[in-house]
């Protein structure tokens, strides 16, 4: 019985143990540290399309490897960061960018959170205002005061009767 | 606040907001994040020239002009390509011009695969290192591009053609080109 339990535990542990993946950066040689920086920046900002929730710096996928090589080759040819980003977007669309550009298609994406925040503030203020007006009773008119007084007097008279 | 109508609306407001959220999420769930729309639709096929897999010679983007063509990206290591192969063969029998783009494959493996399963391709361009596939925005096999007579990419299918919905969508665009 104990054996079964311990082997079950082992199985569960093994199920969740993932071998530690080192970032699969190949050993590219760069002419200058600046170029290397651009390389790392680009491979971190571009999405791996096969694995989707990884950038191409982290991914072990074959395509990510190819794209890293592509970025490297383009950098070696002296192409700029913008040129490389344009190259990727031309082929794979804005989707490769982890930071989508600001354009009519993405206005809602960029401004949505701000809009929701502004709406939230608006409704919060309205709510607070309505709360404070409830807690402060409006002053009564002369006529109403008279009525309250007379009702009060009536009540007293009734109680007195009993 | 005096009448009952605004309070009713007010009470229903959270429900309405919830319903809108549910609709958005439901629509989101039906979208497939694995299918990234290609920015190449409506643009000329990328320039390339690749060696043929089975013969001497080469195939270039210029060879696409003048015919309605399907460019089918496949590889012998790709399981889904085997899945769609019957459909590709059937299209070929119906007289559709299909060009294979053999993606990151070993030439011998590819030839064996074709010998075993049949060769529906009019020509097969071998993209050994996958460099040309990058130009086509390929990110996995199989992918199929529909090219018109002018060499413009008109449609892209991501994944196997054996998927009825994808197949029908492709046929619908192809029908408009054949006239």
Boltz contact constraints between the chains, C-beta under 6 A:
constraints:
  - contact:
      token1: [A, 49]
      token2: [B, 139]
      max_distance: 6.0
  - contact:
      token1: [A, 50]
      token2: [B, 139]
      max_distance: 6.0
  - contact:
      token1: [A, 50]
      token2: [B, 140]
      max_distance: 6.0
  - contact:
      token1: [A, 63]
      token2: [B, 139]
      max_distance: 6.0
  - contact:
      token1: [A, 66]
      token2: [B, 130]
      max_distance: 6.0
  - contact:
      token1: [A, 91]
      token2: [B, 137]
      max_distance: 6.0
  - contact:
      token1: [A, 92]
      token2: [B, 137]
      max_distance: 6.0
  - contact:
      token1: [A, 93]
      token2: [B, 39]
      max_distance: 6.0
  - contact:
      token1: [A, 95]
      token2: [B, 36]
      max_distance: 6.0
